[in-house]
Amino acid sequence: MKKLLLLALTLMILAFTGCSALDTAVKKRNLETQTKMSETIWLNPQLIGDKTIFVQIKNTSTSNIDLENHIKNILTEKGYKIVSTPKNANYWLQVNVLNVGKMDLKDSEAALTGLTGAGIGATLGAYNTGSANAAVGWGIVGGIAGVVADAMVSDNYYTMITDILVSEKTPDKVKNAAVNATTQGTRGVNITKSQNTNNMNKYQTRVVSTANQVNLKLNEAEPKLEAELLKVISNIF
């Protein structure tokens, strides 16, 4: 009887895991993207005059994504003139791609908000088994079933994290909080109390884009993430 019960419960676990994997495969069969900004950037429409812009694009991630030509084409189509000398530009656009890769959805949210949270892990307890050893045994069986299912169906999230700094020239001197570069990273950006006085309004935001699909690969996700970021930059201007 114990062997039959063990066999039945094992089959139930395998069936449940298989159904879960099938459910994921069906629900996540289409690629979905999502993009969020930490702060909205509002350029002052009264300051728009000579639409000259200095563009500085950096990529400190391990990805080979090259955005510079795409961004410059977008700005040119919107009537901006790209200049190579910052002091000759009425606008500056500075972009740095911090990270591109597989990332848990909660970590993506943390990158946007600067908040972190403890991971919550699920365990299989000794409920109604009467034995801790039995609980460990069921955990092993469930784990093996999960590994088999995950090998066939993987619910993959890929994330692009990008910092954007937009500056616009003003006729008057303004004070902008200096960014402490040592605190930049996936936990967000901390602002120091020091002030820089110049004639540029500065607006900083972080853009986090995610792509999700069953068995999604990085090379498939990168073009979608790039398109999401380009859309954000286009809408800023």
C-alpha positions as CSV (number, residue, x, y, z in Angstrom):
1,M,0.0,0.0,0.0
2,K,2.8,2.4,0.9
3,K,4.5,1.7,-2.5
4,L,1.2,2.2,-4.4
5,L,0.6,5.5,-2.5
6,L,4.1,6.7,-3.2
7,L,3.7,5.9,-6.9
8,A,0.3,7.6,-7.1
9,L,1.5,10.7,-5.4
10,T,4.6,10.8,-7.6
11,L,2.5,10.6,-10.7
12,M,0.3,13.4,-9.4
13,I,3.3,15.6,-8.8
14,L,4.6,14.9,-12.3
15,A,1.2,15.6,-13.8
16,F,0.7,18.8,-11.9
17,T,4.2,20.0,-12.9
18,G,3.5,19.1,-16.5
19,C,0.2,21.0,-16.5
20,S,1.9,24.0,-15.0
21,A,4.6,23.9,-17.7
22,L,1.9,23.6,-20.4
23,D,-0.1,26.5,-18.9
24,T,3.1,28.6,-19.0
25,A,3.8,27.7,-22.7
26,V,0.3,28.7,-23.7
27,K,0.0,31.9,-21.7
28,K,3.5,33.1,-22.7
29,R,3.5,32.0,-26.3
30,N,3.5,35.6,-27.6
31,L,6.4,38.0,-26.9
32,E,5.3,40.9,-24.6
33,T,7.3,44.0,-23.8
34,Q,6.9,46.6,-21.0
35,T,8.7,49.9,-20.4
36,K,8.7,52.1,-17.3
37,M,10.4,55.4,-16.5
38,S,11.5,56.4,-13.0
39,E,10.7,60.1,-13.7
40,T,8.8,61.9,-16.4
41,I,10.8,64.5,-18.4
42,W,9.0,67.7,-19.3
43,L,11.0,70.0,-21.6
44,N,10.0,73.7,-21.4
45,P,8.1,74.5,-24.7
46,Q,8.9,78.2,-24.2
47,L,12.6,77.6,-24.4
48,I,12.5,75.9,-27.8
49,G,14.4,77.9,-30.3
50,D,17.4,76.7,-32.2
51,K,17.0,73.0,-32.0
52,T,20.7,72.1,-31.8
53,I,21.5,69.0,-29.7
54,F,24.7,67.3,-28.4
55,V,24.4,63.5,-28.2
56,Q,26.5,61.3,-26.0
57,I,25.7,57.6,-26.0
58,K,27.4,55.0,-23.8
59,N,27.0,51.3,-23.3
60,T,28.6,50.0,-20.1
61,S,26.6,46.7,-20.3
62,T,28.0,43.5,-21.8
63,S,25.6,43.7,-24.7
64,N,26.7,44.8,-28.1
65,I,23.6,47.0,-28.7
66,D,24.6,50.1,-30.7
67,L,22.0,52.9,-30.3
68,E,23.8,56.0,-31.4
69,N,22.9,56.1,-35.1
70,H,19.3,55.2,-34.4
71,I,18.9,57.9,-31.8
72,K,20.5,60.5,-34.0
73,N,18.2,59.6,-36.9
74,I,15.2,60.0,-34.6
75,L,16.3,63.4,-33.5
76,T,17.1,64.5,-37.0
77,E,13.6,63.5,-38.2
78,K,12.2,65.6,-35.4
79,G,14.1,68.7,-36.7
80,Y,17.1,68.7,-34.4
81,K,20.6,69.5,-35.6
82,I,23.3,67.3,-34.2
83,V,26.4,69.2,-33.1
84,S,29.7,67.8,-31.8
85,T,30.5,70.6,-29.4
86,P,28.4,70.7,-26.2
87,K,28.6,74.5,-25.7
88,N,27.1,75.1,-29.2
89,A,24.0,73.1,-28.4
90,N,20.8,74.2,-26.8
91,Y,20.0,70.6,-25.7
92,W,22.1,67.7,-24.5
93,L,21.1,64.1,-24.6
94,Q,23.2,61.7,-22.6
95,V,22.3,58.0,-22.5
96,N,24.0,55.1,-20.8
97,V,22.9,51.5,-21.2
98,L,23.7,49.9,-17.8
99,N,22.5,46.4,-18.2
100,V,21.0,44.0,-20.7
101,G,20.3,40.5,-19.7
102,K,18.1,37.9,-18.0
103,M,16.6,39.3,-14.8
104,D,13.8,38.4,-12.4
105,L,10.8,40.7,-12.7
106,K,11.1,41.8,-9.1
107,D,14.7,42.8,-9.7
108,S,13.6,44.8,-12.7
109,E,11.2,46.7,-10.5
110,A,13.9,47.2,-7.9
111,A,16.2,48.7,-10.6
112,L,13.5,51.2,-11.4
113,T,12.5,52.2,-7.9
114,G,15.8,51.7,-6.0
115,L,14.0,49.3,-3.6
116,T,15.0,45.8,-2.8
117,G,13.1,43.0,-1.2
118,A,13.9,39.6,0.2
119,G,13.2,36.7,-2.0
120,I,10.4,34.4,-1.0
121,G,11.1,30.7,-1.5
122,A,8.5,28.0,-1.4
123,T,9.3,24.7,0.4
124,L,7.5,21.4,0.7
125,G,6.8,20.7,4.3
126,A,6.0,17.6,6.3
127,Y,2.2,18.3,6.3
128,N,0.3,15.1,7.2
129,T,3.3,12.9,6.5
130,G,4.3,12.2,10.0
131,S,8.0,12.2,9.0
132,A,10.6,14.9,8.2
133,N,12.4,12.3,6.0
134,A,9.2,11.9,4.0
135,A,9.0,15.6,3.5
136,V,12.6,15.7,2.2
137,G,11.8,12.8,-0.1
138,W,8.8,14.6,-1.6
139,G,10.9,17.7,-2.0
140,I,13.4,15.8,-4.0
141,V,10.7,14.3,-6.2
142,G,9.0,17.6,-6.8
143,G,12.4,19.2,-7.5
144,I,13.3,16.6,-10.1
145,A,9.9,17.1,-11.8
146,G,10.4,20.8,-11.8
147,V,13.8,20.5,-13.4
148,V,12.4,18.3,-16.1
149,A,9.6,20.8,-16.8
150,D,11.9,23.8,-16.7
151,A,14.2,22.1,-19.2
152,M,11.3,22.1,-21.7
153,V,9.5,25.3,-20.8
154,S,11.3,28.3,-19.5
155,D,9.4,31.5,-18.6
156,N,12.2,34.0,-19.5
157,Y,12.4,37.7,-18.7
158,Y,15.1,39.9,-20.3
159,T,15.6,43.5,-19.0
160,M,17.4,46.6,-20.3
161,I,18.3,49.3,-17.8
162,T,19.2,52.7,-19.1
163,D,20.0,56.0,-17.5
164,I,19.0,59.2,-19.4
165,L,20.1,62.7,-18.7
166,V,18.5,65.5,-20.8
167,S,19.7,69.1,-20.5
168,E,18.2,72.3,-22.0
169,K,19.8,75.7,-22.1
170,T,18.1,78.6,-20.3
171,P,18.6,82.3,-20.4
172,D,19.1,82.4,-16.6
173,K,21.4,80.6,-14.2
174,V,19.8,77.6,-12.5
175,K,20.8,75.2,-9.8
176,N,21.0,71.5,-10.5
177,A,21.7,68.8,-7.9
178,A,25.0,67.0,-8.6
179,V,24.7,63.3,-9.3
180,N,26.9,61.1,-7.1
181,A,28.3,58.8,-9.7
182,T,29.5,56.3,-7.0
183,T,25.9,55.4,-6.2
184,Q,24.7,54.7,-9.7
185,G,23.7,51.2,-10.4
186,T,20.8,48.8,-10.2
187,R,19.6,50.2,-6.9
188,G,18.9,53.6,-8.5
189,V,20.6,57.0,-8.4
190,N,21.1,58.9,-5.2
191,I,21.4,62.7,-5.4
192,T,23.9,64.6,-3.2
193,K,23.2,67.9,-1.5
194,S,25.8,69.8,-3.6
195,Q,24.6,72.1,-6.3
196,N,26.0,73.1,-9.7
197,T,25.0,76.5,-11.0
198,N,24.9,77.0,-14.8
199,N,22.4,77.8,-17.5
200,M,21.2,74.3,-18.2
201,N,18.1,72.7,-16.8
202,K,18.9,69.0,-16.2
203,Y,16.3,66.2,-16.1
204,Q,17.4,62.6,-15.2
205,T,15.4,59.4,-15.5
206,R,15.9,55.7,-15.5
207,V,14.2,53.5,-18.2
208,V,13.6,49.8,-17.5
209,S,12.3,47.7,-20.4
210,T,11.4,44.0,-20.1
211,A,10.7,41.4,-22.7
212,N,8.9,38.2,-21.8
213,Q,8.1,35.0,-23.7
214,V,8.4,31.3,-23.1
215,N,11.9,30.0,-24.1
216,L,12.9,33.6,-25.2
217,K,16.5,34.0,-26.1
218,L,18.7,37.1,-25.5
219,N,19.3,37.7,-29.2
220,E,15.5,37.7,-29.8
221,A,14.8,40.0,-26.9
222,E,17.5,42.7,-27.7
223,P,15.8,44.2,-30.8
224,K,12.5,44.5,-28.9
225,L,14.2,46.1,-25.9
226,E,16.1,48.5,-28.2
227,A,12.8,49.5,-29.9
228,E,11.2,50.2,-26.5
229,L,14.1,52.5,-25.5
230,L,14.1,54.4,-28.8
231,K,10.3,55.0,-28.4
232,V,10.9,56.5,-25.0
233,I,13.6,58.8,-26.3
234,S,11.5,59.8,-29.3
235,N,8.6,60.8,-27.0
236,I,10.8,62.9,-24.7
237,F,11.6,65.2,-27.7
